[in-house]
Each structure stands twice: as structure tokens, then as C-alpha cells.
Amino acid sequence: MTKRVGVATVTVMLALLGQIAAPAQVRADELPAPLKHAKAEGIGTVLTGPSNMTLYIFNRDTAPGKSECNGACAENWPPFKPVANAPAPRAPLSVINRDDGSKQYAWKGKPLYFWHEDAKPGDVTGHRRFGTWFAAQP
């Protein structure tokens, strides 16, 4: 015996499967502290620190939880570091150990940085800088 299934039923089934198979996305209004978010023209929603300054990721940080930006790089791209006695972050935010022994926040395993040339909240002057730096997004 064969049953016919309507197009609407198949569409609903595919939509449900897509929700199950899709990777978990974090909505901007559900970001773990101390992260915030802002809208950036031409980019969309970007992650910001407590001061509302844009956070960036470095595409040369290829090993999860490992920063490749040290020395002069870290002077231009200051790591986003937890304050003393900060509570443990909630996933997908984590804390990694830097080569110098300090701590740094990471988003989905990618270390987070500020850009020293961003002067005020809403600036995204580091986005696509050198083809390796990008505004972090939820």
C-alpha cells in the first residue's frame, strides 16, 4: 500500500529537518556576558565588548583556543581580556590562555580582539583589514 504525501507536508518535514541539522546559532539578544552587540552598516550585527567597541577575529588564529597575535600585533589588536574575578563565561564564549600567560576571551574558539584605530562605539575600521581581520559576529 502506497500513501501520497502532499507538497505542504514535505515542506514542513524538510523545514523541521533543517532546524535539527542546522548548527546552533546564538541570537544577539542571548549573548553571554560580558558580550554585547551592535548593528554595523554593511556588516550586520557585530559583537562588542562592555565599552560597546567592536570585537574582531583574526583568520590566522586557526587552532581553536590559540592566539597567533602577540607582541606588536597585540599592541595594534589588543586582546579582549576578562577582568579580575570575572565569572566563567557561558558557551560559546570561552577563556583561553595566551602565550604570555594572560587570559583572553574567545568566541566559538576564535580569540577576540579590539582594533586600536577604532575611536568610538560603532567604528568598524578594522573589518577586512589586511584581508585577515574581520568584525566578530554572533
C-alpha positions as CSV (number, residue, x, y, z in Angstrom):
1,M,0.0,0.0,0.0
2,T,1.4,3.4,-1.0
3,K,0.5,6.7,0.7
4,R,0.7,10.0,-1.1
5,V,2.2,12.9,0.8
6,G,1.3,16.4,-0.1
7,V,3.9,19.1,-1.0
8,A,3.0,21.0,2.1
9,T,3.7,18.0,4.3
10,V,7.1,17.5,2.6
11,T,7.9,21.2,3.0
12,V,7.1,21.1,6.8
13,M,9.2,17.9,7.2
14,L,12.2,19.5,5.4
15,A,11.9,22.6,7.5
16,L,11.9,20.5,10.7
17,L,14.9,18.5,9.5
18,G,16.7,21.8,8.7
19,Q,16.2,23.0,12.2
20,I,17.5,19.8,13.7
21,A,20.6,19.6,11.4
22,A,21.4,23.4,11.5
23,P,24.3,24.4,13.8
24,A,23.2,26.2,16.9
25,Q,23.1,30.0,16.3
26,V,23.3,32.5,19.1
27,R,20.8,35.3,18.9
28,A,22.2,38.7,19.6
29,D,19.8,39.2,22.5
30,E,21.0,36.0,24.1
31,L,24.8,36.8,24.1
32,P,26.7,35.7,27.2
33,A,28.1,38.4,29.4
34,P,30.2,40.5,29.0
35,L,29.5,40.5,25.3
36,K,27.2,43.0,23.7
37,H,26.1,43.6,20.1
38,A,25.6,46.5,17.7
39,K,24.5,47.0,14.2
40,A,27.3,47.9,11.8
41,E,26.4,49.4,8.4
42,G,27.2,47.0,5.6
43,I,28.1,44.2,8.0
44,G,25.1,43.5,10.1
45,T,25.2,42.6,13.8
46,V,28.7,42.6,15.3
47,L,30.0,41.6,18.7
48,T,31.1,44.3,21.1
49,G,32.8,44.5,24.4
50,P,31.4,46.1,27.5
51,S,32.5,49.5,26.2
52,N,30.5,48.9,23.0
53,M,33.7,48.8,20.9
54,T,33.7,46.3,18.0
55,L,35.4,43.0,18.5
56,Y,37.4,41.3,15.8
57,I,38.6,37.8,14.9
58,F,41.9,37.1,13.1
59,N,41.7,34.4,10.4
60,R,45.3,33.3,11.1
61,D,44.1,32.0,14.5
62,T,43.5,28.6,13.1
63,A,44.0,26.4,16.1
64,P,40.9,26.5,18.4
65,G,41.7,28.5,21.6
66,K,45.1,29.7,20.4
67,S,46.1,33.3,19.6
68,E,48.7,34.0,16.9
69,C,48.6,37.7,17.6
70,N,51.3,38.5,20.1
71,G,53.9,41.3,20.6
72,A,53.5,44.2,18.2
73,C,50.4,42.6,16.8
74,A,48.7,42.6,20.2
75,E,49.6,46.3,20.6
76,N,47.6,47.1,17.5
77,W,44.9,44.5,18.1
78,P,44.5,44.4,21.9
79,P,43.1,41.1,23.1
80,F,39.7,41.2,24.8
81,K,40.7,40.1,28.3
82,P,38.4,39.2,31.2
83,V,38.6,41.5,34.3
84,A,39.9,40.0,37.6
85,N,37.4,37.7,39.2
86,A,35.1,37.7,36.2
87,P,32.6,34.8,36.3
88,A,33.2,31.9,34.0
89,P,31.8,32.7,30.6
90,R,28.8,30.8,29.1
91,A,29.4,28.9,25.8
92,P,30.1,29.7,23.0
93,L,32.2,32.3,24.8
94,S,35.3,30.9,26.5
95,V,38.6,32.0,28.0
96,I,41.9,30.9,26.5
97,N,45.5,31.2,27.8
98,R,47.7,33.4,25.8
99,D,51.4,32.8,25.2
100,D,52.3,35.5,27.8
101,G,50.2,33.7,30.4
102,S,47.4,36.2,30.4
103,K,43.8,35.3,29.6
104,Q,41.7,36.2,26.6
105,Y,38.1,35.7,25.6
106,A,37.3,33.5,22.6
107,W,34.1,33.3,20.6
108,K,33.4,29.8,19.2
109,G,37.1,29.0,19.8
110,K,38.3,32.2,18.0
111,P,40.2,34.7,20.1
112,L,38.6,38.2,20.3
113,Y,40.4,41.5,19.8
114,F,39.8,45.2,19.6
115,W,41.4,47.4,16.9
116,H,43.4,50.3,18.2
117,E,42.2,52.7,15.4
118,D,38.5,52.3,16.3
119,A,37.9,55.6,18.1
120,K,34.2,55.3,19.2
121,P,31.4,52.8,19.6
122,G,30.1,51.8,16.2
123,D,33.5,52.1,14.4
124,V,34.4,49.0,12.3
125,T,37.6,50.3,10.7
126,G,39.4,47.0,11.4
127,H,36.9,45.0,9.3
128,R,38.6,43.3,6.4
129,R,41.9,44.9,7.4
130,F,44.8,43.2,5.6
131,G,42.3,40.6,4.5
132,T,42.8,38.8,7.8
133,W,40.8,40.7,10.4
134,F,37.0,40.6,10.5
135,A,34.3,42.0,12.8
136,A,33.1,39.2,15.0
137,Q,29.5,38.2,14.5
138,P,27.1,36.2,16.6
